[in-house]
């Protein structure tokens, strides 16, 4: 069943009113007749728990849909952790029942760190539309209470970051979130909570990363500690930079370790963290200053590739591990939109529409949320066999990384531009477009 929603309407002098309508399967109609035809074929989408989410259910699109869906995802985590009931109330699903006990040690911290990674830019945005202010303020207050609780010895939801290597990963995601919302998540945080959090994050230094994307988790921890005004170590950042420069495979893609992997880890972790580590550590040393321009050029190319991977119906290749992170696979594309550094020929509006289509195909699928509003394992619905042994309920909240452009004001072309077809929609509709080309810098000719 297909549910239609109005994406954009406008009226110009002497021009008939035109509607651009996107269905939940990603299809777009451009006339009132098409709109009514799609509506007659559809059924209503279920309501979204929470005040903001409930207000933005139904036919919402653009910012109302994005804020509503993001709230739907993160509210159970933040509300329970702020109340000290996350460990008691969050269900723990894993690949098998046998995996549940070992994942229970980490899954609650995963849920918080990853939820915040995507939520942070929206909380930090000063120029929010009036309808978003109250709810964003409420979520930001919950987030700060959560930050205090995870290090409070008297709280039932206190997190032991020394419990195992997985906590290096999610300490880095949480650090990344704080760097994306410095004012709301750090400057407004009570000083004692800041001190406890610094001490807790330092405990993950005992876990040595493998020779893969985990190097960037260690680097992100050090970049955060430097920014937070405490002692930091150069070694983890040097190793991450040297290794990823060695592992660069060309055309905007890095290996996850020495070998290339067909998966989305260039977007889940590698490129977003690489950019932000280099930018934040540049305040303290110019050692890697010459690397950043190359990293950004590669990221723009990879963003172009990511935009082309989203099919006309909002699906994308289910390739590689961690596919249950759903639309979080497009964190890099979302981050480049947030940075206003999309590749040439890719408009903010087409990225908005492409990302929303992917969100609807993943987060909007039946079975994505359980009756309590918690995420369940899957790509399009509940598909438990898609989980690797390291995936559990908390892992799934990396899907929020697709929502980073909520950190842009409503006046930005990302939000204000008319709905636009993304590349795959245009090409498969028969539009004549300029050919795609790889990122290549020709070697200098001998003189």
Buried (B, 14 or more C-beta within 10 A) or exposed (E): EBBBBBBBBEEEEEEEEBBBBBBBBBBBBEBBEBBBBBBEEBEEBEEBBBEBBBBBBBBBBBBBBBBBBBBBBBBBBBBBBBBBEBBEEBEBBBBEEEBBEBBBBBBBBBBBBBBBBBBBBBBBBEEBBEBBEEBBEBBBBBBBBBBBBBBBEEBEBBBEBEEEBBBBBBBBBBBBBBBBBBEBBBEBBEEEBBEBBBEBBBBBBEBEBEEBBBBBBBBBBBBBBBBBEEEBBEEBBBBBBEBBBEBBEEEBBBBBBEEBBEBBBBBBBBBBBBBBBBBBBBEBEEEBEEBBEEBBBBBBBBBBBBBBBBBBBBBBEEEBBBBBBBBBBBBBBBBBBBBEEBBEEBBBBBBBBBBBBBBBBBBBBEEBBBEEBBBBBBBBEBBBEBBEEBBBBBBBBBBBBBBBBBBBBBEBEBBBBBBBBBBBBBBEEEEEEEEEEEBEEEEEEEE
